Amino acid sequence: MSTNHDHVNSTQIVGRLGRDPELQKTGDGTPYVKLSIATSEQIGKGDQVREKVEWHRATAWGKAAEEIAANFKKGDSIAVSGTLRINSYEKEGNKNRVTEVTVEQARKNLDNAPSKNETRLVGVVREDPRVHELRDGKAMTTISIATTTTTNGRSRDDWHSVTAWGNTGVAAREIKAGDTIEVNGAIRHRMVGEEGARRKLSAIDCQRFHVLERAQVLDAAQIAPSYKRWALEQLPIVPRQWALVAKAPDLLKTIRGLLPKASKVVHAGDPDRQGQLLVDEVLDHLGYAAECPVPWALRGRPGSPASGLAVRDEPHAALHSLGTLWRLRRRPVRRPRPDTAPGSHRPPRPGD
């Protein structure tokens, strides 16, 4: 099991090997072995009981891989524990998303314990749950959970798909984005889609869940005044240097030629913070230091730079839609944040 803070990503599989483990090595000589493990369980009630078999992919590395390859063969019962990893790949033009097990421990199932398929997750809900009405009339609730765990000193983020059915699914609809929850369930692999566009998806079938911590929602009154307005000095990360790379050099050349001829240069970029910065950076790059006002018709009317330009009779150079001209390459530098009043809060920001 791997944990980081309160996050957990843990799975236990007991089943039979579908093929002989074959030891392989990476380009740098690290040994590994890929496993195919079958688990089975009885589902249904009364006369409707049937056996359900799930085939799980697993990978072991290093010493664990060498021991598995030396001591196991096809048909042997094996017990493995480890973490879940998501593997996305395309096959015949269709995107598949399969959950795989990274093996941390493996042993022979000498006591012939029954098949096991158990997973425990503790993580943060990425978005509000979604409800899907299926063709057979059943309703399925899906939850996306992010876990950040540490294995062998390395931190890793994983995003898990969880499905909940029946009363559990109804209760899961009360979960909100940002909540920290614990989920216990089993790995399921399903083929979905129409004929000719079938794809494989994996998910954790939720058997039970607990909301461990509700997402914190800040009231506007709790936010310090210094963080209620936008200013460059308030940003937690600022660029050490800017490298502007023109995506339309011919258009840049045209603007450069118009600037010295224009009696007035109008700021006709998108009237938001990003548009403001783009226009200012381009003007600075071209060495233009004169005033560049925003047309009155643009204020409060996003998306209408043409209206603003229409009220101007004098010649001008229109710097419009500069977002299509530039890629901004930055080297971020963390800047100390200003102090806030005792008891005040600021909203989360990129880089926190």
Buried (B, 14 or more C-beta within 10 A) or exposed (E): BBBBEBBBBBBBBBBBBEEEBEBEEEEEEEBBBBBBBBBBBEEEEEEEEEEEEBEBBBBBBEEBBBBBBEEBEEEBBBBBBBBBBEEEEEEEEBEBBBBBBBBBEBEEBEEEEEBBBBBBBBBBBEEEBEEEEEEEEEBBBBBBBBBBBEBEEEEBEBEBBBBBBEEBBEBBBEBBEBBBBBBBBBBBBEEEEEEEEEBBBBBBBBBEBEBEEEEEEEEEEEBBEBBEEEEEEBBBEEEEEEEBEBEEEEEBEEBBEBBEEBEBBBBBBBBEEEBBBBBBBBBEBBEBEEEBEBBEBBEEEEEBBEBBBEEBEEEBBBBBEBBEBBEBEEEEEEEEBEEBEEEBBBEEEEEE
